[in-house]
Amino acid sequence: MNILVHICCAPCAVGVLQNLSDSGSYSITGYYYNPNIHPVEEFLKRKESVEKLSADNNVPVIYNDEFMLQYWKSSLSKENRCDACYLMRIDDIAKTAKQKGFDAFTTTLLISPWQDHDKIKIIAEEAASKYGINFLYRDFRPFYREGKNEAYKRGYYLQKYCGCIYSYFESDHKKKPVYEF
């Protein structure tokens, strides 16, 4: 099965790609679409880390470099930003997967214990129905810690906040260590 995997970041992708590869059932292509990541320096660090992951794992990645800081600042409130962020990225991957002839799509957001797993699943199922494509649902959370440890060992960039400009200012990211075992 040819699957398009939305990649939010390299650390989350490690566990998801490993799990899908180990099954032997998938031909995997990554899709990096994260217009929610701000500021631009952070966006570029995360993208560079995904490029390294792609090379290390021999997984092709499609890059959509849309950057929407002004939209985030002017159109989204703090209260609705997460729902809008999930919807924007998941709708885009479902549409792209259908347009490019993939059999299914999934997202690395499903590995993070910090994301709203149930909401992501619902939005993805609705997008799959809207575009007439399969959504591969898996609860990848059990692979989170192992993937994060592997990302650290490989030297991938480990971000300290979710991504949007609101989470940047709400986070105490400047005080956080890069990583703790």
N, CA, C and O atoms as a DFTB+ gen file, in Angstrom:
724 C
 N C O
     1  1       0.839      -1.181       0.000
     2  2       0.000       0.000       0.000
     3  2       0.882       1.241       0.000
     4  3       1.793       1.362       0.819
     5  1       0.612       2.154      -0.911
     6  2       1.329       3.432      -0.965
     7  2       0.670       4.407      -0.001
     8  3      -0.515       4.716      -0.123
     9  1       1.450       4.882       0.952
    10  2       0.894       5.750       1.982
    11  2       1.659       7.062       2.066
    12  3       2.889       7.084       2.005
    13  1       0.918       8.150       2.207
    14  2       1.498       9.471       2.409
    15  2       1.387       9.789       3.898
    16  3       0.295       9.785       4.467
    17  1       2.527      10.063       4.515
    18  2       2.587      10.294       5.959
    19  2       2.885      11.762       6.231
    20  3       3.964      12.257       5.908
    21  1       1.922      12.449       6.826
    22  2       2.178      13.828       7.248
    23  2       3.223      13.790       8.361
    24  3       3.061      13.074       9.349
    25  1       4.295      14.565       8.192
    26  2       5.367      14.629       9.188
    27  2       5.329      15.993       9.850
    28  3       5.558      17.016       9.206
    29  1       5.036      15.998      11.144
    30  2       5.030      17.262      11.885
    31  2       6.445      17.652      12.277
    32  3       6.778      18.837      12.310
    33  1       7.284      16.658      12.576
    34  2       8.678      16.912      12.956
    35  2       9.437      15.586      12.912
    36  3       8.830      14.514      12.920
    37  1      10.751      15.668      12.867
    38  2      11.574      14.457      12.796
    39  2      11.433      13.570      14.033
    40  3      11.290      12.357      13.879
    41  1      11.467      14.120      15.262
    42  2      11.349      13.240      16.428
    43  2      10.061      12.416      16.435
    44  3      10.091      11.241      16.801
    45  1       8.945      13.001      16.044
    46  2       7.692      12.240      15.999
    47  2       7.681      11.254      14.834
    48  3       7.074      10.187      14.927
    49  1       8.340      11.603      13.756
    50  2       8.342      10.737      12.577
    51  2       9.137       9.457      12.787
    52  3       8.809       8.429      12.196
    53  1      10.166       9.496      13.609
    54  2      11.030       8.322      13.786
    55  2      10.211       7.094      14.173
    56  3      10.315       6.056      13.520
    57  1       9.407       7.195      15.213
    58  2       8.628       6.051      15.678
    59  2       7.567       5.608      14.695
    60  3       7.339       4.410      14.524
    61  1       6.918       6.558      14.048
    62  2       5.870       6.231      13.080
    63  2       6.469       5.527      11.867
    64  3       5.967       4.485      11.444
    65  1       7.532       6.084      11.309
    66  2       8.157       5.467      10.134
    67  2       8.697       4.083      10.452
    68  3       8.587       3.167       9.637
    69  1       9.279       3.931      11.636
    70  2       9.805       2.623      12.038
    71  2       8.677       1.604      12.141
    72  3       8.805       0.479      11.658
    73  1       7.579       1.994      12.766
    74  2       6.447       1.095      12.920
    75  2       5.871       0.688      11.571
    76  3       5.593      -0.490      11.346
    77  1       5.692       1.642      10.682
    78  2       5.147       1.328       9.360
    79  2       6.122       0.492       8.536
    80  3       5.708      -0.427       7.830
    81  1       7.408       0.805       8.622
    82  2       8.426       0.044       7.880
    83  2       8.512      -1.388       8.373
    84  3       8.627      -2.321       7.578
    85  1       8.455      -1.560       9.686
    86  2       8.558      -2.902      10.266
    87  2       7.430      -3.820       9.816
    88  3       7.610      -5.035       9.745
    89  1       6.280      -3.254       9.515
    90  2       5.154      -4.085       9.093
    91  2       5.385      -4.672       7.703
    92  3       4.817      -5.711       7.364
    93  1       6.219      -4.008       6.896
    94  2       6.509      -4.488       5.553
    95  2       5.358      -4.338       4.574
    96  3       5.429      -4.845       3.455
    97  1       4.310      -3.656       4.976
    98  2       3.111      -3.540       4.144
    99  2       2.988      -2.223       3.393
   100  3       2.056      -2.041       2.610
   101  1       3.923      -1.301       3.623
   102  2       3.741       0.048       3.105
   103  2       4.930       0.550       2.305
   104  3       6.089       0.303       2.639
   105  1       4.601       1.262       1.244
   106  2       5.572       2.070       0.521
   107  2       5.314       3.488       1.016
   108  3       4.253       4.057       0.759
   109  1       6.286       4.056       1.725
   110  2       6.078       5.292       2.475
   111  2       6.678       6.500       1.767
   112  3       7.814       6.468       1.293
   113  1       5.885       7.560       1.709
   114  2       6.356       8.881       1.300
   115  2       5.936       9.844       2.396
   116  3       4.798       9.809       2.865
   117  1       6.854      10.699       2.798
   118  2       6.536      11.702       3.804
   119  2       5.980      12.957       3.164
   120  3       6.176      13.207       1.975
   121  1       5.286      13.741       3.969
   122  2       4.730      15.015       3.520
   123  2       4.928      16.029       4.638
   124  3       4.324      15.921       5.706
   125  1       5.782      17.017       4.378
   126  2       6.071      18.049       5.368
   127  2       5.267      19.291       5.027
   128  3       5.613      20.043       4.116
   129  1       4.193      19.495       5.767
   130  2       3.340      20.668       5.603
   131  2       2.977      21.159       6.994
   132  3       2.140      20.567       7.674
   133  1       3.609      22.239       7.409
   134  2       3.431      22.756       8.761
   135  2       3.493      24.279       8.780
   136  3       4.431      24.859       9.327
   137  1       2.486      24.933       8.178
   138  2       2.498      26.396       8.142
   139  2       2.268      27.017       9.512
   140  3       2.318      28.237       9.671
   141  1       2.018      26.172      10.488
   142  2       1.793      26.613      11.861
   143  2       3.079      26.875      12.629
   144  3       3.032      27.467      13.707
   145  1       4.217      26.457      12.111
   146  2       5.469      26.557      12.869
   147  2       6.071      27.948      12.712
   148  3       6.331      28.414      11.603
   149  1       6.283      28.594      13.850
   150  2       6.820      29.956      13.893
   151  2       7.847      30.069      15.014
   152  3       7.779      29.287      15.962
   153  1       8.769      30.977      14.956
   154  2       9.091      31.873      13.846
   155  2       9.770      31.108      12.706
   156  3       9.942      29.892      12.788
   157  1      10.152      31.816      11.656
   158  2      10.703      31.176      10.463
   159  2      11.968      30.382      10.784
   160  3      12.211      29.345      10.166
   161  1      12.767      30.840      11.725
   162  2      13.991      30.108      12.100
   163  2      13.640      28.725      12.636
   164  3      14.334      27.748      12.351
   165  1      12.574      28.644      13.404
   166  2      12.116      27.359      13.944
   167  2      11.611      26.464      12.819
   168  3      11.908      25.270      12.784
   169  1      10.855      27.040      11.911
   170  2      10.349      26.306      10.754
   171  2      11.509      25.672       9.986
   172  3      11.448      24.499       9.617
   173  1      12.554      26.445       9.750
   174  2      13.702      25.957       8.977
   175  2      14.491      24.891       9.730
   176  3      14.967      23.938       9.114
   177  1      14.640      25.028      11.037
   178  2      15.333      24.001      11.833
   179  2      14.592      22.670      11.753
   180  3      15.201      21.615      11.573
   181  1      13.284      22.735      11.888
   182  2      12.490      21.503      11.847
   183  2      12.514      20.884      10.453
   184  3      12.605      19.664      10.313
   185  1      12.433      21.714       9.436
   186  2      12.491      21.203       8.066
   187  2      13.843      20.547       7.792
   188  3      13.900      19.467       7.204
   189  1      14.918      21.186       8.210
   190  2      16.258      20.627       8.012
   191  2      16.387      19.268       8.697
   192  3      17.014      18.357       8.156
   193  1      15.807      19.132       9.863
   194  2      15.848      17.864      10.577
   195  2      15.054      16.784       9.835
   196  3      15.461      15.623       9.813
   197  1      13.935      17.159       9.233
   198  2      13.152      16.210       8.435
   199  2      13.931      15.806       7.186
   200  3      13.864      14.651       6.764
   201  1      14.664      16.737       6.593
   202  2      15.505      16.401       5.438
   203  2      16.556      15.361       5.825
   204  3      16.831      14.436       5.060
   205  1      17.135      15.512       7.000
   206  2      18.120      14.538       7.485
   207  2      17.455      13.184       7.732
   208  3      18.004      12.145       7.365
   209  1      16.296      13.196       8.344
   210  2      15.535      11.969       8.579
   211  2      15.235      11.268       7.258
   212  3      15.379      10.050       7.148
   213  1      14.821      12.034       6.264
   214  2      14.511      11.491       4.946
   215  2      15.723      10.777       4.354
   216  3      15.608       9.662       3.845
   217  1      16.877      11.423       4.425
   218  2      18.109      10.827       3.894
   219  2      18.518       9.594       4.696
   220  3      18.908       8.579       4.118
   221  1      18.432       9.676       6.008
   222  2      18.826       8.558       6.875
   223  2      17.962       7.325       6.664
   224  3      18.450       6.199       6.764
   225  1      16.692       7.527       6.373
   226  2      15.743       6.418       6.252
   227  2      15.394       6.067       4.814
   228  3      14.604       5.156       4.565
   229  1      15.988       6.795       3.864
   230  2      15.689       6.577       2.451
   231  2      14.178       6.642       2.186
   232  3      13.611       5.818       1.468
   233  1      13.560       7.646       2.789
   234  2      12.128       7.880       2.612
   235  2      11.963       9.211       1.882
   236  3      12.380      10.250       2.393
   237  1      11.360       9.191       0.698
   238  2      11.150      10.461      -0.003
   239  2      10.146      11.327       0.758
   240  3       9.206      10.822       1.371
   241  1      10.363      12.620       0.704
   242  2       9.465      13.559       1.378
   243  2       9.078      14.668       0.401
   244  3       9.925      15.227      -0.295
   245  1       7.809      14.967       0.365
   246  2       7.281      16.099      -0.394
   247  2       7.225      17.278       0.573
   248  3       6.699      17.156       1.680
   249  1       7.767      18.413       0.155
   250  2       7.794      19.597       1.024
   251  2       6.846      20.667       0.502
   252  3       6.897      21.048      -0.668
   253  1       5.990      21.137       1.382
   254  2       5.137      22.289       1.102
   255  2       5.600      23.369       2.073
   256  3       5.341      23.278       3.273
   257  1       6.275      24.380       1.565
   258  2       6.923      25.388       2.404
   259  2       6.039      26.581       2.747
   260  3       6.544      27.645       3.106
   261  1       4.752      26.414       2.642
   262  2       3.853      27.513       2.999
   263  2       4.094      27.920       4.454
   264  3       4.187      27.074       5.343
   265  1       4.191      29.208       4.672
   266  2       4.471      29.769       5.997
   267  2       3.413      30.824       6.272
   268  3       3.286      31.780       5.507
   269  1       2.655      30.669       7.343
   270  2       1.467      31.501       7.530
   271  2       1.448      32.265       8.852
   272  3       0.445      32.231       9.565
   273  1       2.507      32.933       9.182
   274  2       2.565      33.655      10.452
   275  2       1.473      34.720      10.550
   276  3       0.792      34.814      11.571
   277  1       1.303      35.509       9.516
   278  2       0.299      36.578       9.575
   279  2      -1.106      36.013       9.750
   280  3      -1.915      36.575      10.489
   281  1      -1.399      34.906       9.076
   282  2      -2.703      34.258       9.236
   283  2      -2.902      33.845      10.686
   284  3      -3.962      34.074      11.270
   285  1      -1.885      33.242      11.253
   286  2      -1.978      32.766      12.636
   287  2      -2.217      33.935      13.593
   288  3      -3.035      33.843      14.508
   289  1      -1.505      35.014      13.371
   290  2      -1.607      36.169      14.261
   291  2      -2.921      36.930      14.080
   292  3      -3.469      37.450      15.052
   293  1      -3.425      37.000      12.868
   294  2      -4.593      37.840      12.618
   295  2      -5.919      37.084      12.561
   296  3      -6.966      37.670      12.834
   297  1      -5.898      35.816      12.218
   298  2      -7.147      35.093      11.976
   299  2      -7.517      34.077      13.041
   300  3      -8.682      33.696      13.153
   301  1      -6.559      33.638      13.812
   302  2      -6.848      32.600      14.794
   303  2      -6.732      33.141      16.207
   304  3      -5.822      33.907      16.524
   305  1      -7.651      32.737      17.034
   306  2      -7.559      33.108      18.441
   307  2      -6.798      32.017      19.177
   308  3      -6.632      30.909      18.667
   309  1      -6.347      32.330      20.352
   310  2      -5.653      31.333      21.161
   311  2      -6.554      30.128      21.416
   312  3      -6.081      28.993      21.484
   313  1      -7.843      30.378      21.556
   314  2      -8.779      29.320      21.934
   315  2      -9.021      28.299      20.822
   316  3      -9.180      27.113      21.110
   317  1      -9.053      28.728      19.571
   318  2      -9.390      27.790      18.493
   319  2      -8.192      27.370      17.658
   320  3      -8.358      26.684      16.650
   321  1      -7.018      27.756      18.045
   322  2      -5.858      27.532      17.183
   323  2      -5.541      26.055      16.972
   324  3      -5.184      25.670      15.859
   325  1      -5.657      25.227      17.986
   326  2      -5.280      23.813      17.824
   327  2      -6.221      23.095      16.855
   328  3      -5.774      22.359      15.975
   329  1      -7.517      23.314      17.024
   330  2      -8.475      22.695      16.103
   331  2      -8.218      23.145      14.670
   332  3      -8.209      22.328      13.749
   333  1      -8.011      24.443      14.487
   334  2      -7.748      24.981      13.147
   335  2      -6.454      24.418      12.578
   336  3      -6.368      24.137      11.382
   337  1      -5.466      24.255      13.415
   338  2      -4.170      23.724      12.989
   339  2      -4.298      22.269      12.535
   340  3      -3.791      21.900      11.475
   341  1      -4.971      21.449      13.334
   342  2      -5.197      20.056      12.943
   343  2      -5.954      19.995      11.621
   344  3      -5.561      19.282      10.699
   345  1      -7.038      20.749      11.544
   346  2      -7.887      20.721      10.357
   347  2      -7.127      21.145       9.106
   348  3      -7.231      20.496       8.065
   349  1      -6.376      22.216       9.201
   350  2      -5.632      22.731       8.051
   351  2      -4.641      21.691       7.523
   352  3      -4.597      21.425       6.322
   353  1      -3.856      21.111       8.413
   354  2      -2.816      20.179       7.976
   355  2      -3.389      18.842       7.527
   356  3      -2.941      18.278       6.529
   357  1      -4.371      18.336       8.252
   358  2      -4.939      17.034       7.901
   359  2      -5.757      17.122       6.613
   360  3      -5.689      16.220       5.778
   361  1      -6.517      18.180       6.444
   362  2      -7.262      18.358       5.198
   363  2      -6.300      18.416       4.013
   364  3      -6.560      17.830       2.962
   365  1      -5.197      19.120       4.190
   366  2      -4.226      19.251       3.105
   367  2      -3.573      17.917       2.755
   368  3      -3.379      17.622       1.576
   369  1      -3.232      17.110       3.754
   370  2      -2.592      15.828       3.422
   371  2      -3.586      14.886       2.758
   372  3      -3.219      14.155       1.838
   373  1      -4.837      14.890       3.207
   374  2      -5.834      14.022       2.575
   375  2      -6.021      14.407       1.107
   376  3      -6.047      13.545       0.230
   377  1      -6.149      15.696       0.854
   378  2      -6.320      16.192      -0.519
   379  2      -5.089      15.862      -1.370
   380  3      -5.220      15.410      -2.508
   381  1      -3.903      16.087      -0.818
   382  2      -2.661      15.818      -1.553
   383  2      -2.502      14.328      -1.834
   384  3      -2.108      13.940      -2.933
   385  1      -2.805      13.501      -0.850
   386  2      -2.703      12.046      -1.039
   387  2      -3.620      11.587      -2.170
   388  3      -3.223      10.772      -3.003
   389  1      -4.824      12.100      -2.198
   390  2      -5.776      11.743      -3.257
   391  2      -5.276      12.230      -4.615
   392  3      -5.281      11.474      -5.587
   393  1      -4.844      13.490      -4.684
   394  2      -4.383      14.070      -5.949
   395  2      -3.164      13.349      -6.504
   396  3      -3.017      13.230      -7.720
   397  1      -2.298      12.872      -5.639
   398  2      -1.055      12.241      -6.085
   399  2      -1.173      10.722      -6.216
   400  3      -0.183      10.049      -6.505
   401  1      -2.362      10.182      -6.009
   402  2      -2.603       8.766      -6.266
   403  2      -2.168       7.811      -5.171
   404  3      -1.933       6.633      -5.444
   405  1      -2.056       8.277      -3.957
   406  2      -1.725       7.380      -2.848
   407  2      -2.961       6.573      -2.462
   408  3      -4.091       6.966      -2.752
   409  1      -2.726       5.437      -1.801
   410  2      -3.825       4.594      -1.342
   411  2      -4.408       5.078      -0.018
   412  3      -5.587       4.867       0.270
   413  1      -3.566       5.731       0.784
   414  2      -3.993       6.137       2.120
   415  2      -3.066       7.229       2.646
   416  3      -2.033       7.536       2.052
   417  1      -3.462       7.800       3.767
   418  2      -2.626       8.778       4.459
   419  2      -2.713       8.543       5.963
   420  3      -3.641       7.902       6.456
   421  1      -1.741       9.067       6.670
   422  2      -1.757       9.093       8.132
   423  2      -0.924      10.290       8.569
   424  3      -0.413      11.034       7.732
   425  1      -0.789      10.474       9.863
   426  2      -0.034      11.608      10.382
   427  2       0.778      11.232      11.610
   428  3       0.348      10.425      12.435
   429  1       1.946      11.822      11.715
   430  2       2.798      11.599      12.886
   431  2       2.239      12.288      14.126
   432  3       2.718      12.040      15.233
   433  1       1.246      13.138      13.965
   434  2       0.602      13.745      15.135
   435  2       0.034      12.672      16.059
   436  3      -0.136      12.909      17.255
   437  1      -0.259      11.495      15.512
   438  2      -0.845      10.406      16.299
   439  2       0.146       9.728      17.240
   440  3      -0.244       8.836      17.992
   441  1       1.410      10.126      17.218
   442  2       2.388       9.539      18.131
   443  2       2.554      10.369      19.400
   444  3       3.007       9.854      20.423
   445  1       2.197      11.625      19.342
   446  2       2.475      12.527      20.457
   447  2       1.461      12.403      21.588
   448  3       0.255      12.497      21.358
   449  1       1.944      12.193      22.803
   450  2       1.031      12.179      23.948
   451  2       0.528      13.581      24.296
   452  3      -0.346      13.729      25.150
   453  1       1.069      14.601      23.648
   454  2       0.700      15.990      23.937
   455  2      -0.396      16.509      23.022
   456  3      -0.934      17.590      23.258
   457  1      -0.736      15.761      21.985
   458  2      -1.761      16.202      21.038
   459  2      -3.117      15.590      21.396
   460  3      -3.183      14.601      22.126
   461  1      -4.185      16.175      20.884
   462  2      -5.543      15.684      21.125
   463  2      -5.823      14.550      20.135
   464  3      -6.347      14.765      19.042
   465  1      -5.461      13.353      20.552
   466  2      -5.509      12.162      19.710
   467  2      -6.908      11.928      19.118
   468  3      -7.048      11.698      17.916
   469  1      -7.921      11.987      19.959
   470  2      -9.280      11.714      19.488
   471  2      -9.731      12.736      18.447
   472  3     -10.366      12.380      17.454
   473  1      -9.404      13.996      18.676
   474  2      -9.785      15.050      17.729
   475  2      -9.068      14.845      16.393
   476  3      -9.677      14.997      15.333
   477  1      -7.788      14.502      16.438
   478  2      -7.016      14.249      15.217
   479  2      -7.652      13.103      14.427
   480  3      -7.799      13.186      13.208
   481  1      -8.022      12.049      15.125
   482  2      -8.635      10.892      14.471
   483  2      -9.953      11.279      13.791
   484  3     -10.199      10.894      12.648
   485  1     -10.785      12.027      14.484
   486  2     -12.073      12.450      13.919
   487  2     -11.862      13.328      12.687
   488  3     -12.501      13.118      11.657
   489  1     -10.972      14.305      12.791
   490  2     -10.704      15.204      11.660
   491  2     -10.160      14.419      10.468
   492  3     -10.541      14.680       9.327
   493  1      -9.276      13.466      10.726
   494  2      -8.699      12.662       9.641
   495  2      -9.754      11.776       8.984
   496  3      -9.766      11.633       7.761
   497  1     -10.629      11.188       9.776
   498  2     -11.697      10.363       9.207
   499  2     -12.631      11.205       8.337
   500  3     -13.066      10.758       7.276
   501  1     -12.938      12.427       8.788
   502  2     -13.792      13.318       7.999
   503  2     -13.101      13.740       6.699
   504  3     -13.741      13.808       5.650
   505  1     -11.806      14.021       6.768
   506  2     -11.053      14.395       5.560
   507  2     -10.981      13.220       4.587
   508  3     -11.089      13.408       3.375
   509  1     -10.801      12.019       5.112
   510  2     -10.758      10.827       4.259
   511  2     -12.078      10.664       3.511
   512  3     -12.091      10.373       2.315
   513  1     -13.170      10.851       4.215
   514  2     -14.491      10.753       3.594
   515  2     -14.694      11.863       2.557
   516  3     -15.216      11.615       1.470
   517  1     -14.286      13.065       2.895
   518  2     -14.434      14.222       2.001
   519  2     -13.710      14.012       0.675
   520  3     -14.237      14.358      -0.382
   521  1     -12.496      13.443       0.726
   522  2     -11.680      13.296      -0.484
   523  2     -11.718      11.893      -1.088
   524  3     -11.125      11.660      -2.141
   525  1     -12.404      10.961      -0.436
   526  2     -12.507       9.613      -0.977
   527  2     -11.189       8.864      -0.958
   528  3     -10.807       8.234      -1.944
   529  1     -10.500       8.936       0.165
   530  2      -9.225       8.245       0.331
   531  2      -9.206       7.582       1.702
   532  3      -9.905       8.016       2.618
   533  1      -8.412       6.541       1.840
   534  2      -8.325       5.832       3.111
   535  2      -7.438       6.572       4.104
   536  3      -6.399       7.124       3.741
   537  1      -7.860       6.573       5.344
   538  2      -7.056       7.087       6.448
   539  2      -6.572       5.888       7.246
   540  3      -7.378       5.098       7.737
   541  1      -5.259       5.753       7.375
   542  2      -4.696       4.678       8.183
   543  2      -4.604       5.168       9.619
   544  3      -3.763       6.002       9.956
   545  1      -5.479       4.640      10.452
   546  2      -5.441       5.008      11.863
   547  2      -4.611       3.991      12.632
   548  3      -4.806       2.780      12.522
   549  1      -3.697       4.515      13.400
   550  2      -2.946       3.716      14.366
   551  2      -2.684       4.590      15.578
   552  3      -2.423       5.787      15.454
   553  1      -2.757       3.985      16.735
   554  2      -2.345       4.691      17.946
   555  2      -0.846       4.450      18.081
   556  3      -0.416       3.421      18.602
   557  1      -0.060       5.408      17.606
   558  2       1.397       5.281      17.617
   559  2       2.016       5.705      18.948
   560  3       3.233       5.608      19.105
   561  1       1.220       6.172      19.907
   562  2       1.766       6.706      21.159
   563  2       2.701       5.759      21.901
   564  3       3.651       6.232      22.525
   565  1       2.481       4.449      21.866
   566  2       3.428       3.568      22.562
   567  2       4.864       3.651      22.017
   568  3       5.804       3.221      22.685
   569  1       5.031       4.197      20.819
   570  2       6.356       4.292      20.201
   571  2       6.999       5.665      20.384
   572  3       8.089       5.915      19.869
   573  1       6.331       6.548      21.110
   574  2       6.805       7.927      21.271
   575  2       8.177       8.000      21.936
   576  3       9.100       8.598      21.383
   577  1       8.317       7.405      23.099
   578  2       9.571       7.526      23.858
   579  2      10.732       6.896      23.089
   580  3      11.811       7.482      23.002
   581  1      10.516       5.726      22.544
   582  2      11.563       5.049      21.765
   583  2      11.983       5.898      20.561
   584  3      13.172       6.029      20.271
   585  1      11.013       6.464      19.874
   586  2      11.313       7.317      18.722
   587  2      12.065       8.570      19.119
   588  3      12.994       8.989      18.428
   589  1      11.667       9.165      20.225
   590  2      12.338      10.382      20.700
   591  2      13.779      10.067      21.099
   592  3      14.687      10.844      20.804
   593  1      13.993       8.941      21.763
   594  2      15.358       8.538      22.120
   595  2      16.215       8.333      20.876
   596  3      17.374       8.746      20.837
   597  1      15.644       7.698      19.870
   598  2      16.380       7.460      18.624
   599  2      16.678       8.778      17.913
   600  3      17.764       8.956      17.363
   601  1      15.728       9.690      17.923
   602  2      15.939      11.010      17.312
   603  2      17.091      11.735      18.004
   604  3      17.910      12.382      17.351
   605  1      17.145      11.624      19.300
   606  2      18.228      12.247      20.072
   607  2      19.580      11.638      19.682
   608  3      20.554      12.358      19.462
   609  1      19.625      10.315      19.600
   610  2      20.870       9.625      19.229
   611  2      21.335      10.007      17.824
   612  3      22.535      10.100      17.565
   613  1      20.386      10.227      16.926
   614  2      20.722      10.582      15.540
   615  2      21.063      12.063      15.370
   616  3      21.511      12.483      14.303
   617  1      20.854      12.836      16.406
   618  2      21.176      14.256      16.342
   619  2      20.121      15.113      15.670
   620  3      20.427      16.205      15.189
   621  1      18.888      14.639      15.628
   622  2      17.813      15.435      15.053
   623  2      17.467      16.578      16.001
   624  3      17.634      16.476      17.216
   625  1      16.991      17.645      15.426
   626  2      16.573      18.798      16.215
   627  2      15.351      18.420      17.052
   628  3      14.358      17.913      16.530
   629  1      15.441      18.671      18.341
   630  2      14.341      18.379      19.263
   631  2      13.739      19.696      19.745
   632  3      14.308      20.377      20.599
   633  1      12.609      20.036      19.200
   634  2      11.978      21.302      19.532
   635  2      11.444      21.292      20.961
   636  3      11.233      20.241      21.566
   637  1      11.235      22.505      21.477
   638  2      10.817      22.647      22.866
   639  2       9.397      23.181      23.017
   640  3       8.947      23.427      24.136
   641  1       8.693      23.363      21.913
   642  2       7.292      23.797      21.974
   643  2       6.570      23.284      20.737
   644  3       7.200      22.873      19.763
   645  1       5.255      23.312      20.785
   646  2       4.439      22.703      19.739
   647  2       4.733      23.282      18.362
   648  3       4.997      22.536      17.420
   649  1       4.690      24.612      18.236
   650  2       5.028      25.166      16.932
   651  2       4.493      26.547      16.638
   652  3       5.223      27.378      16.096
   653  1       3.240      26.824      16.976
   654  2       2.673      28.114      16.577
   655  2       3.197      29.247      17.452
   656  3       3.791      29.026      18.507
   657  1       2.962      30.438      16.986
   658  2       3.461      31.620      17.682
   659  2       2.869      31.733      19.078
   660  3       3.531      32.234      19.987
   661  1       1.632      31.275      19.266
   662  2       1.033      31.297      20.602
   663  2       1.752      30.329      21.536
   664  3       2.060      30.677      22.676
   665  1       2.020      29.116      21.055
   666  2       2.714      28.147      21.911
   667  2       4.144      28.589      22.192
   668  3       4.703      28.271      23.242
   669  1       4.730      29.317      21.259
   670  2       6.078      29.852      21.465
   671  2       6.093      30.776      22.678
   672  3       6.969      30.667      23.537
   673  1       5.128      31.679      22.746
   674  2       5.104      32.639      23.851
   675  2       4.574      32.033      25.149
   676  3       4.925      32.501      26.232
   677  1       3.743      31.009      25.058
   678  2       3.214      30.368      26.264
   679  2       4.200      29.395      26.895
   680  3       4.144      29.140      28.098
   681  1       5.084      28.862      26.099
   682  2       6.026      27.849      26.566
   683  2       7.160      28.482      27.360
   684  3       7.533      29.637      27.150
   685  1       7.688      27.693      28.270
   686  2       8.910      28.123      28.959
   687  2      10.106      27.487      28.256
   688  3      11.056      27.043      28.901
   689  1      10.046      27.451      26.919
   690  2      11.034      26.755      26.098
   691  2      12.460      27.227      26.326
   692  3      13.399      26.453      26.142
   693  1      12.641      28.462      26.716
   694  2      14.001      28.960      26.925
   695  2      14.630      28.359      28.174
   696  3      15.853      28.345      28.316
   697  1      13.792      27.863      29.077
   698  2      14.287      27.262      30.311
   699  2      14.456      25.750      30.193
   700  3      15.158      25.135      30.996
   701  1      13.816      25.157      29.200
   702  2      13.825      23.705      29.069
   703  2      15.148      23.206      28.504
   704  3      15.719      23.827      27.607
   705  1      15.631      22.091      29.024
   706  2      16.806      21.478      28.396
   707  2      16.400      20.910      27.043
   708  3      15.223      20.643      26.798
   709  1      17.370      20.730      26.182
   710  2      17.074      20.177      24.863
   711  2      16.460      18.794      25.000
   712  3      15.531      18.454      24.267
   713  1      16.961      18.000      25.922
   714  2      16.428      16.655      26.087
   715  2      16.887      16.067      27.396
   716  3      18.009      16.315      27.838
   717  1      16.034      15.298      28.011
   718  2      16.388      14.563      29.217
   719  2      15.967      13.122      29.038
   720  3      14.883      12.850      28.522
   721  1      16.809      12.198      29.457
   722  2      16.443      10.777      29.402
   723  2      15.676      10.411      30.650
   724  3      15.271       9.260      30.810
